Amino acid sequence: MWCKRRERDHIWRDITYLLGFICLVFISGVDGSCSGRTVFENTWTGHITEGPGNYPMDVYCEWRIVAPDPLAKIMLNFTNFKSECTYDFLFIYDGNSFTSELIASFSGDTTPEPVVAYSGHMIIYLYSDTNYALDGVDANFYIQNCTNDCNGKGTCKDYQCDCQRGWKGDACQFESCPGNCGYDENRGQCLFILY
């Protein structure tokens, strides 16, 4: 009888250990989700998420992206973002520390516009308080020599866009003369000044 009880105690101990390990794996986010600090190095693309479902309450998640080329730009494109407005935040830094330039801060349920880091490093930091948890962050990052690959309106030379005639901006994203300066209505003439 004593042997059977001891065997049963070992089985329960093993089951408890296994369940504890499963919970630890699930909570810590082996898939690269919200698990303290996740570092992306030597990759040109990646996915940022705190995991399936809602993000955990009372958590600090950090993702660090290090471009393979220190002069490359890191572009973060959001597919979804929802957090408890004014209580849970997503901070994005252009650099390799929290003393680097804060380039974005989000809270609420509006999907942000793309964010670009120019230093070859990006830190993404999710803070959640002890109350409500929502969908969180779902974003993809791309590392490029020129921002947005010059939008197909220029060529990338020495990490800067050389825009085609009629286009300007750091990613050739703006027309030099929107609406051709009203030329058809005799309101102006475009000189295609590039700046």
Protein Blocks (a to p, Z undefined) as FASTA:
>chain_A
ZZmmmmmmmmmmmmmmmmmmmmmmmmnopnopaehjacdehiabdcddebehjddehiad
ddddddfblkbccddddfbdcddehkaccdddedjbfkbccfbdcedjddcdddddfklp
acddddddfbdcdebpaddddddfbghhlnopacceehiacddehiacjkopacfbgghl
ommnopaccehiaZZ
